[in-house]
Amino acid sequence: MGKSGRLWQEHVSKCEFLLLPLADTRQLQLLHFWLFLGIYLAALLGNGLISTAVACDPRLISTTLPKAMPNALWDNRAISYTGCAAQLFFFTFFMSAEYSLLTIMSYDRYVAICKPLHYGTLMDSRACATMAAAAWGTGVLNSLLHTASTFSLPLCQGNVVNQFFCEIPQILKLSCSESNLREVVFLIFTISLDVGCYVFIVVSYVQIFVAVLRMPSEQGRRKAFSTCLPHLAVVSLFLSTGAFAYLKPPSIPSPLLDLTVALLYSVVPPTLNPIIYSMRNREIKHALRKVLQCSGLTFQWI
């Protein structure tokens, strides 16, 4: 690394990055703010209701939009170097942990449908705790590796990040081209593991669907399909858009495409999770009904 590269890295480390503006005009910036606020509140409300229901019902077992919204509202693009590193760490951590949990969910449903007599043994409290700990531990390790690797690179291509949050591929574009091979290897390894998990999920659901088609009850088949298909759809959307964002060739420079793909894998799945995975659960519905009745609220869909 030359002297100019070291000087630029020292300069950036003391300053800030500039994120991608979501629009060129003030009216569109405010529109994006209200749109993101609506999506964020919907996701927050759904997940908050689930958390409240779990906390209030003893029978139940129990990082990008907050920065993008004020940036759009106050026409500001700046994020500090430390803030960018923290955002990348937590985003990678939650993304990795969620994907691990989605994999575990597919195994849980496979055991519940294909091996119901062994469910109590295979999915007891100890097994669930072990799998959950493995999911969160994987997220921490993965995020530590990627954050440390990404921010140890010399940055000599400016400080403008062409995304509305600190995303690894966009940070790599700011580094010296000859020095980011290590992080590229980490990315390929991580995505290979993700593809392996996806194959496991698909194989699990193939066996689930085969077992469901043998069910004599049409209502049972409909319930099983309505539970499993949305899960598989969200997993497919999450992996396909995420893999495209991280493996897209640099020869396809398209800020609009990058923004759309980032929204699909970072914003849409968390927003849909409460509806797909919990609001259809009978125990969750019962707990939410109790919470809302105590608050004087009732909804027809609960």
C-alpha positions as CSV (number, residue, x, y, z in Angstrom):
1,M,0.0,0.0,0.0
2,G,1.4,3.4,-1.0
3,K,1.7,6.5,1.1
4,S,-1.4,8.1,-0.4
5,G,-3.5,5.0,0.4
6,R,-2.3,5.1,4.1
7,L,-3.0,8.8,4.3
8,W,-6.5,8.3,2.9
9,Q,-7.3,5.5,5.3
10,E,-6.2,7.6,8.2
11,H,-8.4,10.4,6.9
12,V,-11.4,8.2,6.5
13,S,-11.0,6.6,9.9
14,K,-11.3,10.0,11.5
15,C,-14.2,11.2,9.4
16,E,-17.3,9.6,7.9
17,F,-18.9,7.8,5.0
18,L,-21.5,9.2,2.7
19,L,-24.5,6.9,2.1
20,L,-26.5,6.7,-1.1
21,P,-29.3,9.4,-1.3
22,L,-32.6,7.8,-1.9
23,A,-33.8,10.6,-4.2
24,D,-32.6,13.8,-5.9
25,T,-35.6,16.0,-4.9
26,R,-36.8,17.0,-1.5
27,Q,-40.4,15.7,-2.2
28,L,-39.1,12.2,-3.1
29,Q,-36.9,12.2,0.0
30,L,-39.8,12.9,2.2
31,L,-41.8,10.2,0.4
32,H,-39.1,7.7,1.0
33,F,-39.0,8.7,4.7
34,W,-42.8,8.1,5.1
35,L,-42.6,4.8,3.2
36,F,-39.7,3.5,5.3
37,L,-41.4,4.7,8.4
38,G,-44.5,2.8,7.5
39,I,-42.5,-0.4,6.8
40,Y,-40.4,0.0,9.9
41,L,-43.5,0.6,12.2
42,A,-45.3,-2.4,10.6
43,A,-42.3,-4.7,11.3
44,L,-41.8,-3.2,14.8
45,L,-45.5,-3.5,15.7
46,G,-45.7,-7.1,14.4
47,N,-42.6,-8.3,16.2
48,G,-43.4,-6.2,19.2
49,L,-46.8,-7.8,19.6
50,I,-45.3,-11.2,19.3
51,S,-42.7,-10.4,22.0
52,T,-45.4,-9.0,24.3
53,A,-47.5,-12.1,23.8
54,V,-44.6,-14.4,24.5
55,A,-43.7,-12.4,27.7
56,C,-47.3,-12.3,28.9
57,D,-48.1,-16.0,28.2
58,P,-45.9,-18.5,30.1
59,R,-46.9,-21.3,27.8
60,L,-44.9,-19.8,24.9
61,I,-41.1,-20.3,24.4
62,S,-39.5,-17.6,23.7
63,T,-30.6,-2.4,11.7
64,T,-30.8,-0.3,8.5
65,L,-34.0,1.7,8.4
66,P,-33.5,3.7,11.6
67,K,-30.5,5.4,10.0
68,A,-32.0,5.7,6.5
69,M,-35.1,7.4,7.8
70,P,-33.5,10.4,9.5
71,N,-31.1,10.7,6.5
72,A,-34.1,11.1,4.2
73,L,-35.9,13.4,6.6
74,W,-33.0,15.8,7.2
75,D,-31.4,15.5,3.8
76,N,-28.2,14.1,5.4
77,R,-26.0,11.3,3.9
78,A,-23.3,11.1,6.6
79,I,-22.6,8.1,8.9
80,S,-19.5,8.0,11.0
81,Y,-16.7,5.4,10.5
82,T,-17.5,3.8,13.8
83,G,-21.3,3.9,13.1
84,C,-20.7,2.3,9.7
85,A,-18.7,-0.5,11.2
86,A,-21.3,-1.1,14.0
87,Q,-24.1,-1.1,11.4
88,L,-22.3,-3.6,9.2
89,F,-21.6,-5.8,12.3
90,F,-25.2,-5.9,13.5
91,F,-26.7,-6.3,10.1
92,T,-24.4,-9.2,9.3
93,F,-25.1,-10.7,12.7
94,F,-28.8,-10.6,12.5
95,M,-28.9,-11.7,8.8
96,S,-26.7,-14.8,9.6
97,A,-28.6,-15.6,12.8
98,E,-32.0,-15.3,11.0
99,Y,-30.9,-17.6,8.2
100,S,-29.7,-20.2,10.7
101,L,-33.0,-20.0,12.5
102,L,-34.9,-20.4,9.2
103,T,-32.9,-23.6,8.6
104,I,-33.7,-24.8,12.1
105,M,-37.4,-24.1,11.5
106,S,-37.4,-26.3,8.4
107,Y,-36.0,-29.1,10.4
108,D,-38.6,-28.5,13.2
109,R,-41.4,-28.8,10.6
110,Y,-39.9,-31.8,9.0
111,V,-39.8,-33.6,12.4
112,A,-43.3,-32.4,13.3
113,I,-44.9,-33.7,10.1
114,C,-42.7,-36.6,9.0
115,K,-41.7,-38.0,12.5
116,P,-44.5,-36.8,14.8
117,L,-44.0,-39.7,17.3
118,H,-40.4,-38.7,17.8
119,Y,-41.0,-35.0,18.0
120,G,-40.8,-34.8,21.8
121,T,-37.5,-36.6,21.8
122,L,-35.8,-34.9,18.8
123,M,-37.1,-31.4,19.6
124,D,-37.0,-31.3,23.4
125,S,-36.0,-28.2,25.3
126,R,-32.4,-29.1,25.4
127,A,-32.2,-29.7,21.7
128,C,-34.0,-26.4,21.0
129,A,-31.6,-24.5,23.3
130,T,-28.6,-26.0,21.6
131,M,-29.8,-25.2,18.1
132,A,-30.7,-21.6,19.1
133,A,-27.3,-21.1,20.7
134,A,-25.6,-22.5,17.6
135,A,-27.6,-20.0,15.4
136,W,-26.7,-17.0,17.5
137,G,-23.1,-18.1,17.9
138,T,-22.8,-18.6,14.1
139,G,-24.2,-15.0,13.7
140,V,-21.6,-13.5,16.1
141,L,-18.7,-15.4,14.6
142,N,-19.7,-14.6,11.0
143,S,-20.2,-10.9,11.7
144,L,-16.9,-10.6,13.6
145,L,-15.0,-12.1,10.7
146,H,-16.6,-10.0,8.0
147,T,-16.5,-6.7,10.0
148,A,-12.9,-7.1,11.0
149,S,-11.9,-8.2,7.5
150,T,-13.8,-5.4,5.7
151,F,-12.6,-2.6,7.9
152,S,-9.0,-3.7,8.1
153,L,-8.7,-3.0,4.4
154,P,-7.1,0.2,3.2
155,L,-9.7,2.6,1.8
156,C,-8.4,4.6,-1.2
157,Q,-11.5,5.0,-3.4
158,G,-13.2,7.8,-1.6
159,N,-15.9,7.6,1.1
160,V,-19.2,7.5,-0.9
161,V,-21.1,4.3,-0.2
162,N,-23.6,3.6,-3.1
163,Q,-26.2,2.1,-0.8
164,F,-28.6,3.4,1.9
165,F,-26.7,1.4,4.6
166,C,-23.2,0.1,5.1
167,E,-23.1,-3.0,2.9
168,I,-20.0,-5.2,2.5
169,P,-19.9,-5.1,-1.4
170,Q,-20.2,-1.4,-1.4
171,I,-17.4,-0.9,1.2
172,L,-15.2,-3.3,-0.8
173,K,-15.5,-1.0,-3.8
174,L,-13.8,1.7,-1.7
175,S,-10.8,-0.4,-0.9
176,C,-7.7,-0.8,-3.0
177,S,-8.6,-3.5,-5.6
178,E,-5.5,-5.6,-4.9
179,S,-6.2,-5.9,-1.1
180,N,-9.8,-7.2,-0.8
181,L,-9.2,-10.8,-1.8
182,R,-9.4,-12.0,1.7
183,E,-12.9,-10.6,2.3
184,V,-14.0,-11.9,-1.1
185,V,-12.9,-15.4,-0.1
186,F,-14.9,-15.0,3.2
187,L,-18.0,-13.9,1.2
188,I,-17.7,-16.9,-1.1
189,F,-17.3,-19.3,1.8
190,T,-20.3,-17.8,3.6
191,I,-22.5,-17.9,0.6
192,S,-21.5,-21.5,0.0
193,L,-22.6,-22.4,3.5
194,D,-25.8,-20.5,2.9
195,V,-26.4,-22.5,-0.3
196,G,-25.8,-25.7,1.7
197,C,-28.4,-24.7,4.3
198,Y,-30.8,-23.9,1.5
199,V,-30.3,-27.3,0.0
200,F,-31.1,-28.8,3.4
201,I,-34.2,-26.6,3.6
202,V,-35.4,-27.7,0.2
203,V,-34.8,-31.4,0.9
204,S,-36.7,-31.1,4.2
205,Y,-39.6,-29.5,2.5
206,V,-39.7,-32.0,-0.4
207,Q,-40.0,-34.8,2.3
208,I,-42.7,-32.7,4.1
209,F,-44.7,-32.2,0.9
210,V,-44.5,-35.9,0.1
211,A,-45.8,-36.7,3.5
212,V,-48.5,-34.0,3.3
213,L,-49.8,-35.4,-0.1
214,R,-50.4,-38.7,1.7
215,M,-52.6,-37.1,4.3
216,P,-56.3,-38.3,3.9
217,S,-57.6,-35.0,5.2
218,E,-57.9,-32.2,2.7
219,Q,-58.0,-29.6,5.5
220,G,-54.8,-31.0,7.0
221,R,-53.1,-30.8,3.6
222,R,-54.3,-27.2,3.1
223,K,-53.1,-26.2,6.6
224,A,-49.7,-27.8,6.1
225,F,-49.1,-26.2,2.7
226,S,-50.3,-22.8,3.9
227,T,-47.8,-23.0,6.7
228,C,-44.8,-24.4,4.8
229,L,-45.0,-22.6,1.4
230,P,-44.8,-19.0,2.8
231,H,-41.7,-20.1,4.8
232,L,-40.0,-21.5,1.7
233,A,-40.9,-18.5,-0.3
234,V,-39.4,-16.0,2.2
235,V,-36.2,-18.2,2.5
236,S,-35.9,-18.3,-1.3
237,L,-36.3,-14.5,-1.6
238,F,-33.9,-13.9,1.2
239,L,-31.1,-16.1,-0.2
240,S,-31.5,-15.3,-3.9
241,T,-31.5,-11.5,-3.5
242,G,-28.8,-11.6,-0.8
243,A,-26.6,-13.8,-3.0
244,F,-27.2,-11.6,-6.0
245,A,-26.2,-8.5,-4.0
246,Y,-23.0,-10.0,-2.8
247,L,-22.0,-11.8,-5.9
248,K,-23.1,-9.4,-8.6
249,P,-20.2,-8.7,-11.0
250,P,-18.8,-5.2,-10.8
251,S,-19.3,-4.9,-14.6
252,I,-23.1,-4.4,-13.8
253,P,-23.0,-0.9,-12.2
254,S,-26.7,-0.1,-11.4
255,P,-27.4,1.9,-8.2
256,L,-31.2,1.4,-8.7
257,L,-30.8,-2.4,-9.0
258,D,-28.5,-2.5,-5.9
259,L,-31.1,-0.5,-4.0
260,T,-34.0,-2.7,-5.0
261,V,-32.1,-5.9,-4.2
262,A,-31.0,-4.5,-0.8
263,L,-34.6,-3.6,0.0
264,L,-35.8,-7.1,-1.0
265,Y,-33.3,-9.0,1.3
266,S,-33.0,-6.5,4.2
267,V,-36.4,-5.0,4.6
268,V,-39.1,-7.3,3.2
269,P,-38.4,-10.6,5.1
270,P,-38.3,-8.9,8.6
271,T,-41.6,-7.2,7.7
272,L,-43.3,-10.4,6.6
273,N,-41.9,-12.6,9.4
274,P,-44.6,-11.8,12.0
275,I,-47.4,-12.5,9.5
276,I,-45.9,-15.7,8.1
277,Y,-44.4,-17.4,11.1
278,S,-46.4,-16.3,14.1
279,M,-49.7,-14.7,13.4
280,R,-50.9,-18.0,11.9
281,N,-50.0,-19.9,15.1
282,R,-52.9,-20.8,17.4
283,E,-51.1,-20.2,20.6
284,I,-49.7,-16.9,19.4
285,K,-53.2,-15.8,18.3
286,H,-54.6,-16.8,21.7
287,A,-51.9,-14.8,23.6
288,L,-52.4,-11.8,21.3
289,R,-56.1,-11.9,21.9
290,K,-55.5,-11.8,25.6
291,V,-53.1,-8.9,25.3
292,L,-55.4,-6.9,23.0
293,Q,-58.5,-7.6,25.2
294,C,-56.6,-6.2,28.2
295,S,-55.8,-3.1,26.1
296,G,-59.5,-2.8,25.1
297,L,-58.7,-3.6,21.4
298,T,-60.2,-6.4,19.3
299,F,-59.5,-7.4,15.7
300,Q,-61.5,-9.7,13.5
301,W,-58.5,-11.5,12.2
302,I,-57.3,-12.7,15.6
